[in-house]
Amino acid sequence: MSRRERPGSGGSGAPRWIAYGRSAVVLLLTFNSVHHGALAAGGRYLALCPAAGVLCGLVVLVRGLPWPTAPLVTTAAVAWWGAPIMPLLLVALFDLAAQRRAWVAVGCSVTALGVNFVRSPEFSLWNPQQYGGTLFLLLAVVGGLWAGHRRRLVRALNAQVEHLRIERELREKAARAAERSRIAAEMHDVLAHRLSLIALHSGVLTTRNDALPAQVGQRLALLRTASTEALADLRDVLGVLRDPDSARAATAPAPVLRGVDALVEQARAAGQQIAVHLDGRPEQAPATHRLAVHRLVQEALTNVRKHADGAPVTLRIAYRPPATTVEVVNAPGPRSPDAVASGFGLVGLRERVTALGGELHAGPVDSGAWRLAARIPHPSGNEQNGTRT
């Protein structure tokens, strides 16, 4: 049971302050019933009517009793003594109606009114106004129905919000996992390509043993063997991270360390206005940085087409040490009618940039424009010599 729920005949699942408030109201009504019961008994507090008021107050107040207890006891007391104990019956009827037991509440009301009409006690529910007691009982039932419906509606909305929160967390985890798999697949292809080149060239050199010293030939053979084994290990370790259900994983060619030129040209061909500012050469950044830059620009341009179709875009990329930086700023524009916003593209980008030790910022800026900026620090070797390791 959560801390916001409590057992009892009334207010299950209610916050604590509501439970405390109800208890205070029941105590106040119990004191009122005992006082008026004493007046009905000729000023004597040690009489049946005040004792009945105390008993009714206890069964309404105490939690954990079987649900019919409070309605039966208060109905019997009100049917016999009338108005002095009616406030406690109103609480019991309110609880019944809130718990979807409106017909039981109506039955208790009819029973109390009928017996009270036949017995005609001094403080009858039919005096001094003939229908006064009936109106109060009806209001208690209607109020309980409204409160119960509202309570169930709030509980359903809270459950829906919690479900949406969990669903969003799962989607974010899936987006992060997909981006990690994509990073692993890209680096597998890039490193496999480079190791294949090493194995190929070392193998060519080993065929020329007559022109090379014996020790150099042995080292080249060792280099070829090591690169071949490393290539096999790389495929075993990183290759399993590909999506097994994707045909592209098995048929797509190894990605080239592309710049952003192709992306910019494609976007311009689609009608986007893009101003590009480059600082440095892509070769000055590690391969992982260039792959990240490609994904950042790709996602940024896609988001511009979705959310600000036709808006001019300013793209700034710096490859120079000590960090690779990307900034994409677009002016406000109309939203594409075919756009389907998921909000998880940025989650994957942030996962990629964070994995490289960088930072990603995305959000609105002045005049309704949108800015995506990432900074990925170079490894220490790059910072010292300004070249790719």
N, C-alpha and C positions, 0 to 999 in steps of 0.2 A: 504494500500500500504506500503510495507516494505521500509526501509531506503535505500536499494540497488536498488530500482526501481524508475523510473521517467516516467511521461508521455511524449509524443512527437512523432513526425514523425519518428525519427531515434533513435535507441539505447534503445528501451524499455527494461527495466530490466538491463540496463548497470550500472556498478559502477559509482560513482560520478566523479571520476577522468577522466573517458572516456567522460562523458557528458561535463565536463569543457574543456577538450581538444578539443572536437568537436566544442564547442562554440568559442574557440579561433581561430580554423582553419577557421570557417565560417566568423568571423570578419576580419581575414586577407585576405581571398578571396574577401570579399565585398570591402575592401579598394582597392585591386588590380583591381577589376572590375570597380569601380568608376574612378580610375586613367586612365585605358586604355579607358574607355568610354569617359572621357574628351579629351583624345588624338584623339579619333575618331571624336569628335565634334569640332575639331579645337582648342583644349586647353580650352574650356569653360566647367566649372564644373556645371554651371546652364543650363543644356541641358537635353534632353529626355534620352539619353543613360546613362549618370551618374545617373539620377534619377531612371531609370530602374534597374541599378545595386544596388542601395540602397533598392529598393522595393524587389528585388529578395533575397538580403541578409536577409531582415527582415522576409520574409515568410519562408525561410529555417531555420532561427535561432529561431523564436518564437515557443514555444511549445503550444500544445492544438488546433492548427488549423486543420480543416478537411484535411485528408491525400492528396486529389487531389490538394490542393491549391498550394503547393510549386512546384510540377511537372508541372502544367499547366502554372503558371506564368513564371517560368524559361524557359520552352520550348518556350513560345511565345516570350520572350525577346531574346533568342538566335536565334530563327528562323528569327527575324527581324534585329537584330544588329550583330549577329555573335560571333566571338571569344572573345570580351572583357568580356562577361558575361558567357562564357562556363564553367569556373571553378565552378560556383554556380550550374549550371545544372548537373555537374558531381556529386556533393554532393547529389542533389535530386534523381538522378538515383541510386546512391549507396544505399540510404535509401529505395527506392522502391524495389530494388532487395533483400535487407536484410529482407524485410517484406513479401517475397514470392509474390511480384508483378512484376516479371521479364518481363512478357509480356507487362505490362503497360510501363515499362522502355524502352523496345525495341520500342514500339509505339511512345513514346516521342522522342527517338533518331532519328527514321526514319522521323518523322514530322519535327524536327529541321533541319536535313540534307536536306530534300526535299525542304522546303520553302527557306532555305538559298541558295540552288543551283539555284532556280528559280530567287530569288531576287538579288543575287550576290552583297551583301554589300561590303564596302571597306575592312573590316576585315572578309572576308568570312571563313567559316569552311573548305572550299576546297582550300584555299590558305595559305601559299605558296606551301604546299605539298598537293596533291590531296586527299590522304586518311588519313592525319594526324588527323583530327577531328574525323573521324570514329573510328580510333584505340583508342583514348582516351575515347570515349563514350562506346566502347565495354569493355575496361578495367574496367570502372566504374561499369558496369552491372555485369561482372564476379566477381569483387572484392566484390560487395554487396552480391552476391549469396554465396560466400565463407564465408564472415563474418556472414551472417544470419545463415548459416548451423552450423558454429562453435558456435555461441551464443546459438542456440537451443540445440546443443549437450551438452554444458557445463551446461545449465539449467536442462537438463534431468539427467545428471550425478549427479548434486547437489541434485535433488529430490530423486534420487535413494539412494544416501548416507544418506540423511535425513531419508528416509524410513527404511533403514537398521539400522540406529541408534535407531529409535523408536522401531523397532522390537526387537533389542537386549535389550533395556530397559524393554520392556514388558516380554521378556523371563527371564531376571534377576529377575523381580518382581515375575513371576510365580515360579521360582526356590526358591526364598526366602519364598514365601507363602507355597510351598510344604514342605520345610524343617520345617517351623513353625508347620504345621499340623502334620508332622511326630513326632516332639518333643512332641506336645500335646498328640498324640496317645500313644507314648511310656510311658510318665509320667502317663497318665490315666491308662494304664494297670499295671504299677508297683505299683502305689498308690492304685489302686483298689485291687490288690492282698494283699497288706499289711493291708488295712482296713478290708478286708474279714477275714484275720487271726485274727485281733483284735476282730471282732464281733464273730467269731467262738469260740475263747478261753474264751472270757467273757461270752458267752452263756453257755458253758460247766460249767463254775464256778458257774453261777447262779442256775444251777440244783442241786447244793449241798448246799442248804440253811441250812440244819441241821448242817453242819460242819463249818459254817461261821457266824460271828456276823451279826446282823440285819443291821447295818449301812453299813458293807462291802457288803452285798448282794444288798442293795439299790444302792450303788455306782457302783457295777458291772452291775446292770440292766441299770443304767443311761449311763454307758460307752457303753454297747451294743447298746442301742437305738441311742446314738450320733454317733457311728461309722457306724451304718446302714444308718442313715440319711445322714451322710457325704458321704458315698459311693454312695447313690442315687444322691446327688447333684453333685458329681464329674462326674458321668456318664452323667448327664444332661448337664453340662457345657462343659466338655472336649470331651465327646463322639460325639457331633455334629461337631467337627472339622475333623472327619474322612472323607475320600472321599466317598460320597454316591454312586458313580458309581463303586466302587471297591468291588468285592466279598470278597477279602481278609479281608476287614475291619470287616466283619461280621463272617467270618469263621476261621480266623487265631487265634491260641492260644495266650495267653498273653505272651509277651517276657520275657525271663529270663535275669537277669543282667549278661550277659555273658562277659567273658574276651575276649582277642584276640587270645587265644590258638586255637580255632576252625578255625578262619580265617587264621592263620599261617599254620595250618596243611593242610587246603584245598589248599592254595597257593603252599605249598611244593609238595603236591600230583599232582598239575598241572605243576610242573617242575621249580618253582621259587626257587632261592637261597636266603634264608632269615636268617639273624643273628639277634637274639632278645636279648635285654639288658633291664631287668626290675629292677626298684628300688622301693621297697616297695610292699605292698599288695593292691589289688583292694579295699578291705574293708576300706582302709584309705581315700578313696575319696568318695564324694557324689555320689548318684545314677545317677544324671544328668551328672556328669563327666565321669562315666564309659560308659554310653550310647554314649556320645560324642566321647570318645576314640575309641569305637567300630566302629562308623561311619567314623572317621578320618582314621583309619587303613584300613577299607574296601575300602574307596574311593581311598586311596593312592595306595594300592596293585592293584586295578582295573586299575588305570592310568598307573602303571608300565607295566602291561600286554598289555595295548593299545599302549603306546608310547616308551617303551624300553623293548620289549619282550626278556626274558632270562637274563636281567641284574641283577646282585646281588643287594640285598636290605639290608640295615641296619635299624633296628627298635629299637628305644629307648623310653621307657615309664617310667615315674616317677610318682607315686601316692602320695608321701609324701608331707605333707604341707611344705611350704605355697601355693603350686600350683601344679596342675596336668599338666605335660608336655608330649608332644608327638613329636617325630622327626622321619621322614622317609626319608632316603636318598638312591637314586638308581643311579648306574653308567649309562652312556649312553649305548644305545642299539638300535637295529633295531625296526622300527615301525611295529606294527602288521598290516598285509594287510586288516584285517577285522575291524580295529578300525574306529569308527565314532566319531570324536571329536565334542563335543558340547560346552565345556568351561563353563558349568553352574553347574557342580558338585562342583567346588570350591566356587561358589557363595552361594550354600546351606550350605556348611561347614562353610564358614565365617559368615553366618547369625546365625548358631547354636552357634559357639564359641563366637561371639559378644553378643548374648543374655545372655550368661553365664558370661559376663564381661571379656572375655579373648581376646587374639589376635591370628591371624592366618597369617602366612607368607608362601608363596609358590613361587618358582622361581628357575632359574638355578643358579648353583654355579660353582666352579672351575672345569675345565676339562670336561665341558658339562654335569655334573651330575645335578640331580634335587633334591630339598629339600623341604619338607613340614614340617612345625613346628608350633605347637600350644601351648599356655600357658594359662591355665584357673586357676585363683586364687581360693583358697578354701574360704568358708565362715569364718567369724571371729571365730566362735566356733571351727571349725576344726583347725585353726591356733594355737589356745590356747592349746587344749588337744591332737592334732594329731590323732584324731579318727573321724569316720564318725558320723555325727549328724543324 
